[in-house]
């Protein structure tokens, strides 16, 4: 009887811990998703009444130039940002995992950007891009930095990219460091005995053993870059001339302030499906790569 009682006590403890989490997840995650999907089939403006319009919102997405421009900017930003974040993070992780002095302190310093809020970082960089850098350009007569990069329709996205990458590198670096620490030193010592060089060791040993961590970082960084919002809100607010208007920012701005709640709900549903699809494809591709290596 005692083992049965202890088993019942354990099950009740697990249920006591899990049920509140499941309820909170449903209320703050699943339920808003269901409500948003419902409104995507209506002409709801965010207030007042509404009528069902079927799939008209989804068809209108195909012909809306502003929506297409936001998708183009977001995917351009995400592709370039994901590549830069993972390359820089891996290089930093290799450096911070090597035998250097003050290694722990440096790891803490490099993680600081991840602690700061996205809006706070964005406002700080907005001041730097708008006032400090142009002042330096005018003082030392450097024409190409005399004007704020955020005011240039063609270059503003680079300013947003710099801030997004700077903040995203911290978490990815920590994940890569964790992966590097799982690789046994005996493997590296054996490769040195066999006469393998630095590049050969990295390509044949480090990279294959890091593939699970690369998979995680690729999925997380791509998702975070696709969902860019804080940097847009604090740096450009979608400007100049809507050149840096991301999908998330467009959904928020026109859905909440523009009276397009139903239409932007449809946009959000499509965006959600795209993110899930891209994540699944990435996981399958990287899993195949792990098997080959």
ABEGO torsion letter per residue (X at the ends): XAAAAAAAAAAAAAAAAAAAAAAAAAAAAAAAAAAAAAAAABABAGBEBBBBAEAAAAAAAAABAAAAAAAAAAAAAAAAAAAAAAAAAAAAAAAAABBBBGAAAAAAAAAAAAABBAAAAAAAAAAAAAAAAAAAAAAAGBAAAABBAAABAAAAAAAAAAAAAAAAAAAAAAAAAAAAAABBAAAAAAAAAAGBBAAAAAAAAAAAAAAAAAAAAAAAAAAAAAABAAAAAAAAGGOBGGAABBAAAAAAAAAAAAGAAAAAAAAAAAAAAAAAAAAAAAAAAAAAAAAAX
